[in-house]
Amino acid sequence: MKTYLIKKISDIKEKDLFEFYSKVFNTKKNSFISNYKWHYRLGYNEFEPIVIIVDNLIIGHAGLIPTEVLSQGRKFPAIWFIDFVVLPEYQSKGFGKILTEEWMKICPNQITYCNNLSLRVFKKLKWQDSSFVKRKIYPINFFNILPSLKKIELNFANKFFRFFLKKKLSNNKAIKFYNISDQIIKNCTLAEKKFDTSSPTIIRDESWFQWRLGDCPYKTDLLYFENNDEFIIGHIFFQNRVKRLNIIYSNTKNNSEIFSLLINWSLENQIDYLWYVNSKSNINSNLPSVFNKTINFAYNTNNQELLKDLSRGLSNTSGIDSDIDYISRDN
């Protein structure tokens, strides 16, 4: 095996880092490269992504987002594993395993949402996994989200389906919506205090929401929907010419009026589908859905009590966590 170096991204010249990012993250490079410091929450603590270098060339990258987990009254530093990549010509040569093992040394507690291929790699490194996280989709425009139907311009069918949904919901009340503000960040912080802490939770304090919402580079695409004392935060963007509304955070406790109002609003604003993530114990569990998919949640820690607790999942999982909300966002 060739000689290699492991370096933090802060020790890499931005020109070299940008060149690598442009090569491997081409689907999101425009917004990602200019905002990578926000993306990785650099400066929050000493944890930051690393790269592996061979022959003065960056050949691999392991990203992270620092966070904290509350378990049985104790706070544990943790890192989300994201943006792992090795250049194709250097794959199957052991560099991926080396990079992952070096990444695991950064923080003793590691968590991730991952695909089946990545999960196989993690399990070889003694990670545990759970299937408590679900991704759900509520389609509003079947004829735009299904590839087989998208090719056919079924405008009449689309209008009919939207008309049917409106009639079914039969709620003419308008939902209130706002752009992200300091007050909304405070509302989210207060909502966190109502989560069940019998299972581990992601710690989201005011500084966390300021980073994730207030400093978000696509902040103008985030809307705060409110009805009485309930709220939903949605992220609206296009992916492959499909207009989606990701429900990334909410304080709702049941399938209440706010969801019907949000669907009504989506119909009026040409949203193609609603997307959201929840766990078996999450407060959003009663949201309506048609398509469901389990998301792999993998974790690793040397603390046996935390390891046992994480097997029960995170009680406040939502789309606002990790990069699961915006990883597929078009530029």
C-alpha positions in Angstrom: 0.0 0.0 0.0 1.2 3.5 -0.8 2.2 5.9 1.9 -0.7 8.1 3.0 -1.4 11.1 5.3 -4.5 11.9 7.3 -5.3 15.6 7.8 -8.1 17.8 9.1 -9.7 19.9 6.4 -8.6 23.0 8.3 -5.0 22.0 7.5 -5.8 21.8 3.7 -5.5 24.7 1.3 -9.1 25.8 0.3 -8.1 25.6 -3.3 -7.2 21.9 -3.0 -10.2 21.2 -0.9 -12.6 22.9 -3.3 -11.0 21.0 -6.2 -11.7 17.7 -4.5 -15.2 18.7 -3.5 -16.0 19.8 -7.1 -14.9 16.4 -8.3 -16.7 14.1 -5.9 -19.8 16.2 -4.8 -20.7 17.4 -8.3 -24.5 17.2 -7.7 -24.4 19.7 -4.9 -21.1 21.6 -5.4 -22.4 25.1 -6.1 -24.1 25.6 -2.7 -22.1 23.1 -0.8 -18.6 24.4 -1.5 -19.3 28.0 -0.6 -21.0 26.9 2.6 -18.9 23.9 3.7 -18.0 25.5 7.1 -21.7 25.7 7.9 -22.4 22.2 6.5 -19.8 20.7 8.9 -20.5 23.1 11.8 -16.9 24.1 11.9 -15.8 26.0 15.0 -18.5 24.5 17.3 -15.8 22.3 18.9 -12.5 20.6 17.9 -14.3 17.9 15.8 -14.0 18.4 12.0 -13.8 16.2 8.8 -10.6 14.6 7.7 -9.1 13.6 4.4 -6.6 11.0 3.3 -3.8 12.0 1.0 -1.7 9.9 -1.3 1.1 11.3 -3.5 0.1 14.9 -2.5 -3.5 14.2 -3.8 -6.6 14.1 -1.7 -8.1 10.7 -2.5 -10.7 10.3 0.3 -12.9 12.3 2.7 -14.9 11.6 5.8 -17.2 14.3 6.9 -19.0 14.9 10.1 -21.4 17.2 12.0 -20.7 17.6 15.7 -23.6 17.2 18.1 -24.5 16.0 21.6 -26.7 13.2 22.9 -28.6 13.2 26.2 -28.9 9.7 27.8 -30.0 9.0 31.3 -29.3 12.6 32.4 -25.8 12.6 30.9 -24.5 14.6 28.0 -22.3 12.8 25.5 -20.4 14.4 22.6 -21.1 12.7 19.3 -20.5 13.1 15.6 -22.8 12.3 12.6 -20.9 10.4 9.9 -21.6 12.1 6.5 -20.0 12.7 3.1 -17.7 9.7 3.1 -16.0 9.2 -0.3 -12.9 7.6 -1.8 -11.9 8.3 -5.4 -12.9 5.3 -7.6 -9.3 4.5 -8.6 -8.3 4.1 -5.0 -11.3 2.0 -3.9 -10.9 -1.7 -2.8 -7.3 -0.9 -1.7 -7.9 -0.5 2.0 -7.9 3.3 2.1 -11.6 3.4 2.9 -11.2 1.3 6.0 -8.2 3.3 7.1 -10.1 6.5 6.7 -13.1 5.2 8.6 -11.0 4.0 11.5 -9.2 7.3 11.7 -12.5 9.1 11.6 -13.7 7.0 14.5 -10.8 8.2 16.6 -12.1 11.8 16.4 -14.9 11.3 18.9 -15.8 8.2 21.0 -19.5 8.3 20.1 -20.6 8.1 16.5 -24.0 8.0 14.8 -25.2 8.0 11.2 -28.0 7.4 8.8 -26.7 5.3 6.0 -27.5 3.1 3.0 -27.2 -0.7 3.0 -23.7 -0.6 1.4 -22.3 1.7 4.0 -24.1 -0.3 6.8 -22.1 -3.4 5.7 -18.9 -1.5 6.1 -19.9 -0.2 9.6 -20.9 -3.6 10.8 -17.4 -5.0 9.9 -16.1 -2.3 12.3 -18.4 -3.6 15.1 -21.1 -0.8 14.7 -24.6 -1.6 15.8 -27.7 -0.6 13.9 -31.4 0.0 14.5 -34.4 0.2 12.1 -36.4 2.7 14.3 -36.2 5.5 11.7 -38.8 5.8 8.9 -38.9 8.1 5.9 -42.4 8.8 4.8 -43.9 10.5 1.7 -47.3 12.0 1.2 -47.8 12.5 -2.5 -49.8 15.5 -3.7 -49.0 15.2 -7.4 -48.7 11.5 -8.3 -48.2 12.4 -12.0 -45.0 14.3 -11.3 -43.2 12.2 -8.7 -43.6 8.8 -10.5 -41.0 8.5 -13.3 -43.4 6.4 -15.5 -46.1 9.0 -15.3 -43.8 12.0 -15.3 -43.0 11.5 -18.9 -46.6 12.0 -19.8 -48.0 15.5 -19.5 -51.2 14.6 -17.6 -52.2 18.1 -16.7 -55.9 17.2 -16.5 -55.3 14.2 -14.3 -53.1 16.3 -12.0 -55.7 19.0 -11.7 -58.4 16.4 -11.0 -56.3 14.7 -8.3 -55.7 18.1 -6.6 -59.4 18.9 -6.8 -60.1 15.5 -5.2 -57.7 16.2 -2.3 -59.1 19.7 -1.7 -62.7 18.3 -1.5 -61.6 15.5 0.8 -59.9 17.9 3.2 -62.7 20.5 2.9 -60.9 23.0 5.2 -60.9 26.6 3.9 -59.0 27.9 6.8 -55.6 29.4 5.8 -52.5 28.3 7.6 -50.2 31.0 8.9 -46.6 30.9 7.8 -43.5 33.0 8.5 -39.8 33.2 7.6 -37.3 32.0 10.2 -36.7 34.6 13.0 -35.1 34.8 16.4 -38.6 34.3 18.0 -39.1 31.1 16.0 -35.7 29.8 17.1 -36.8 30.4 20.7 -40.1 28.6 20.1 -38.1 25.6 18.8 -35.9 25.7 21.8 -38.9 25.6 24.2 -40.4 22.7 22.2 -37.3 20.6 22.9 -38.1 20.6 26.6 -41.3 18.7 26.0 -39.6 15.7 24.3 -39.6 12.3 26.1 -36.1 11.8 27.5 -36.6 8.1 28.6 -34.7 7.2 25.4 -31.6 9.1 24.1 -32.2 12.4 22.5 -30.3 14.8 20.3 -29.5 18.0 22.3 -30.9 20.9 20.4 -30.4 24.2 22.4 -30.8 27.7 21.1 -27.3 27.8 19.7 -28.0 24.6 17.8 -31.2 26.0 16.2 -29.3 29.3 15.5 -26.8 27.3 13.5 -29.3 24.9 11.8 -32.0 27.5 11.0 -30.7 31.0 11.6 -27.4 30.6 9.8 -28.7 28.2 7.2 -27.4 29.2 3.7 -30.9 28.4 2.2 -32.8 30.1 5.1 -35.1 31.8 2.6 -36.4 28.3 1.6 -37.5 27.5 5.2 -41.0 28.3 6.3 -42.5 28.2 9.8 -46.2 27.1 9.6 -48.4 27.8 12.6 -51.8 26.9 13.8 -52.9 27.7 17.3 -50.1 26.4 19.5 -48.7 23.9 17.0 -46.1 24.5 14.4 -44.2 22.8 11.5 -41.0 23.9 9.8 -40.8 23.1 6.2 -38.0 23.2 3.7 -39.1 23.8 0.1 -36.9 23.1 -2.9 -36.7 21.4 -6.3 -35.1 18.0 -6.9 -35.1 16.7 -10.4 -37.8 19.2 -11.3 -40.0 17.9 -8.5 -41.1 20.5 -5.9 -40.9 19.0 -2.5 -41.7 20.2 1.0 -39.6 18.5 3.6 -41.1 18.6 7.1 -37.9 19.0 9.1 -39.2 19.9 12.5 -42.5 20.0 14.4 -44.0 20.2 17.9 -47.2 18.5 17.1 -48.4 15.5 19.0 -51.1 14.0 16.8 -52.7 14.0 13.4 -54.2 17.4 14.1 -55.7 20.2 12.0 -52.3 21.7 11.1 -51.5 18.8 8.8 -54.7 19.3 6.8 -54.0 23.0 6.6 -50.5 22.3 5.4 -51.7 19.9 2.7 -54.2 22.6 1.6 -51.4 25.1 1.4 -49.2 22.6 -0.6 -52.0 22.2 -3.1 -52.3 25.9 -3.6 -48.5 26.3 -4.0 -47.9 23.5 -6.4 -46.0 21.2 -4.0 -45.6 17.7 -5.5 -45.1 15.8 -2.3 -44.4 16.1 1.4 -41.4 14.3 2.9 -40.7 13.7 6.6 -38.6 11.5 8.9 -39.7 10.1 12.2 -38.9 7.4 14.8 -41.3 5.0 16.4 -41.5 7.3 19.5 -41.3 10.6 17.6 -44.2 13.1 18.1 -44.7 13.2 14.3 -45.6 9.5 14.1 -49.2 10.1 13.2 -48.6 12.1 10.1 -50.4 10.7 7.1 -48.3 8.9 4.5 -48.4 6.7 1.5 -44.9 5.6 0.9 -42.7 4.4 3.8 -39.1 3.3 3.9 -36.9 2.3 6.8 -33.7 4.3 7.2 -30.7 2.6 8.6 -29.5 4.2 11.9 -26.0 3.0 12.8 -24.1 3.8 15.9 -20.9 3.0 17.8 -19.6 3.9 21.2 -17.3 2.4 23.9 -19.7 3.4 26.6 -21.8 0.3 27.3 -24.7 2.2 28.9 -25.0 4.6 26.0 -24.7 1.6 23.6 -27.6 -0.1 25.2 -29.7 3.1 25.2 -29.0 3.8 21.5 -30.4 0.4 20.6 -33.8 1.9 21.6 -33.3 4.8 19.1 -33.4 8.5 19.4 -36.7 9.8 20.7 -36.6 13.1 18.9 -35.4 12.1 15.5 -36.6 14.4 12.7 -35.6 15.6 9.3 -33.6 18.5 10.8 -30.9 16.0 11.9 -27.7 15.2 10.1 -27.8 16.2 6.4 -30.7 13.9 5.6 -32.9 16.8 4.7 -30.8 18.7 2.2 -28.3 16.0 0.9 -30.3 15.7 -2.3 -31.1 19.4 -2.7 -30.5 20.7 -6.3 -28.3 23.8 -6.8 
